[in-house]
Amino acid sequence: MSKDILVAIAFFSANGHTETLAHAIARGARENGVTVTFVPVSEYEDTDWGTLEAADAIVFGTPTYMGGVAAPFKFFMDASATVWYKQGWINKIAGGFSVSGSMSGDRLNVFLQMATFAAQHGMIWVSLGMPPGNNYSFGSNDDLNRLGVYYGAAAQANMDEGPEVAPPQSDRDTAFAYGARIAKATRRWVEGGHNQPQQSKGKSPLH
């Protein structure tokens, strides 16, 4: 009998664009037979740390601000140091998504920051797994992965448009496909028996 797989989407969204992408990822994951829960992150007390501990996979999401993660998401990253000491997320599947107003917005820095964060927690990062779109003369903005990003699901949202229209459908469809990939990778990892944590026995560096 297959285990019930839980995917947590831990994200910060200021204007709704990043939340829109979170919902697209969730739909893709759910259609592949896993349970998905949303964990909005900002202040330490408002973050559902228990759900994150119980999850088999955590997908991180943040807008790209000034070439990096948003400040509330960085606060969440720093606050997770207590989880890191206990190795509470080790061997969980991890992934990430980000939205910027510009086509690039130096979004790569955000993915590298999130992937490094996941690596410090001993997590297993899942890439987008999709070739770039819109890089031939016959391509278009309707292509999947039109932004040509590999680390995770990326989107561009015009800053004067609300989440009802931005990001565009192609970015939402790319996020949907990423959610499906996360679900499949998590099930394969969990049912293969590779997700048992190894508890640290060292002293805490935190005071």
Backbone hydrogen bonds, N-H to C=O, Kabsch-Sander energy under -0.5 kcal/mol:
donor,donor_aa,acceptor,acceptor_aa,energy
5,I,3,K,-0.6
7,V,5,I,-0.5
7,V,35,T,-3.1
8,A,6,L,-0.5
8,A,57,A,-3.0
9,I,37,T,-2.6
10,A,8,A,-0.7
10,A,59,V,-1.8
11,F,9,I,-0.7
11,F,39,V,-1.1
12,F,61,G,-1.8
20,T,16,G,-1.9
21,L,17,H,-1.6
22,A,18,T,-2.1
23,H,19,E,-2.1
24,A,20,T,-1.6
25,I,21,L,-2.3
26,A,22,A,-2.2
27,R,23,H,-2.2
28,G,24,A,-1.9
29,A,25,I,-2.2
30,R,26,A,-2.9
31,E,27,R,-2.1
32,N,29,A,-1.5
33,G,30,R,-1.9
34,V,29,A,-1.1
35,T,5,I,-3.0
37,T,7,V,-2.2
39,V,9,I,-2.9
41,V,11,F,-2.2
42,S,43,E,-0.6
46,D,43,E,-0.8
47,T,43,E,-0.6
47,T,44,Y,-1.2
49,W,47,T,-1.7
52,L,48,D,-1.5
53,E,49,W,-2.1
54,A,50,G,-1.7
55,A,51,T,-1.4
56,D,6,L,-2.7
57,A,6,L,-1.4
58,I,93,I,-2.6
59,V,8,A,-2.8
60,F,58,I,-0.6
60,F,95,G,-3.0
61,G,10,A,-2.1
62,T,97,F,-1.7
64,T,99,V,-2.8
65,Y,63,P,-0.7
65,Y,68,G,-3.0
66,M,64,T,-0.5
68,G,65,Y,-1.6
70,A,63,P,-0.7
73,F,70,A,-0.5
74,K,70,A,-2.2
75,F,71,A,-2.3
76,F,72,P,-1.8
77,M,73,F,-2.3
78,D,74,K,-2.6
79,A,75,F,-2.5
80,S,76,F,-1.3
81,A,78,D,-1.6
82,T,79,A,-1.1
84,W,80,S,-2.5
85,Y,81,A,-2.2
86,K,82,T,-1.3
87,Q,83,V,-0.7
87,Q,84,W,-0.9
88,G,83,V,-2.4
90,I,87,Q,-0.9
91,N,122,G,-2.7
92,K,89,W,-1.9
93,I,56,D,-2.0
94,A,124,I,-2.9
95,G,58,I,-1.4
97,F,60,F,-2.1
98,S,153,A,-1.8
99,V,62,T,-0.7
100,S,155,A,-1.9
107,R,104,S,-1.6
109,N,106,D,-1.1
110,V,106,D,-0.5
110,V,107,R,-0.8
111,F,107,R,-1.7
112,L,108,L,-2.6
113,Q,109,N,-2.1
114,M,110,V,-2.7
115,A,111,F,-2.8
116,T,112,L,-2.3
117,F,113,Q,-2.1
118,A,114,M,-2.6
119,A,115,A,-2.3
120,Q,116,T,-2.4
121,H,117,F,-1.2
122,G,119,A,-1.6
123,M,118,A,-2.6
124,I,92,K,-2.7
125,W,123,M,-0.7
126,V,94,A,-2.6
127,S,125,W,-0.5
128,L,150,Y,-2.9
129,G,150,Y,-0.5
133,G,145,N,-2.7
139,G,136,Y,-1.8
143,D,140,S,-1.7
146,R,143,D,-0.8
148,G,145,N,-1.6
153,A,96,G,-1.7
154,A,152,G,-0.6
155,A,98,S,-1.8
157,A,100,S,-2.2
161,E,158,N,-1.8
165,V,162,G,-1.8
166,A,162,G,-2.0
171,D,168,P,-0.7
172,R,168,P,-1.6
173,D,169,Q,-2.8
174,T,170,S,-1.9
175,A,171,D,-2.1
176,F,172,R,-2.2
177,A,173,D,-2.2
178,Y,174,T,-1.9
179,G,175,A,-2.4
180,A,176,F,-1.9
181,R,177,A,-2.0
182,I,178,Y,-2.7
183,A,179,G,-2.3
184,K,180,A,-2.3
185,A,181,R,-2.7
186,T,182,I,-2.5
187,R,183,A,-2.4
188,R,184,K,-2.2
189,W,185,A,-2.3
190,V,186,T,-3.1
191,E,187,R,-2.7
192,G,188,R,-0.9
193,G,190,V,-1.7
194,H,189,W,-1.8
199,Q,197,P,-0.6
